[in-house]
Amino acid sequence: MANLLVTRFPNGVTHVAENDLFCDLAMPDPTQYHTYFDDFDTYAAGDWTVTETSSTATQALADGDGGWLLLTNSTEDDSICALQKVGESFLMEAGKKAFFKARFKVSDATQSDLVMGLQVTAASPLDATDGIYFIKADGAATVDLVCRKNATTGSNTKTAVATLSDDTFVTLGWYYDGQSSVAYSVNGTVQGSLSASSSYLPDTDLTVSFAIQNGAAAAKTMTVDFVYAAKQR
């Protein structure tokens, strides 16, 4: 017989002070964080800035448990298909924690370039000047984590934080502690961190961004299961 014993909180739970307006709200105060979550049960092209180098590239919902968005490139080498959420609404700030997490896969883990994270809207998302994001270069299956503050200041990079396999989902995430560090996780397990001091912390508004580029003259795909981002107000 299943164990039906659970801990119950019939009066709800909270994380605010007793003198807070929401102290009797029977749930954590949802206004303390700005959050974005897309499970891709729906897709509206107008919500995204789309960058593609071929008119045959596509972005469309695909069948899959949990909701999937499928990006498909053309057969041309270096063909790119990139999506960036319209409206840059995440600004990294000292004293404000931020989180990012995404689950995705690519058809070819080696012969493709990809990016996934928060970036400034850019014509070339694979070389965005500001952001905190995962990136993979053509010819390697390993993924790096980048914390970048404009093209002049430069970036701090943690190399080979994860290794991809063909057509296999991976969940990557990062957490900015609001001070000087970005921790990263692979499939739910924290693996390490890199410096995100004021020297490298992006100082402009960012948006959810992901892209795939062919590393060979054959169509490649990226399937995105979900994307989540949150930051303290």
Beta strands, then each sheet from edge to edge (+ up, - down):
strand 1: 33-38
strand 2: 48-52
strand 3: 58-62
strand 4: 68-72
strand 5: 80-85
strand 6: 98-106
strand 7: 112-119
strand 8: 130-136
strand 9: 142-149
strand 10: 154-163
strand 11: 170-176
strand 12: 181-186
strand 13: 189-195
strand 14: 207-214
strand 15: 221-232
sheet 1: 1+ 15- 4+ 3-
sheet 2: 1+ 15- 6+ 11- 12+ 13-
sheet 3: 2+ 5- 14+ 7- 8+ 9- 10+
end
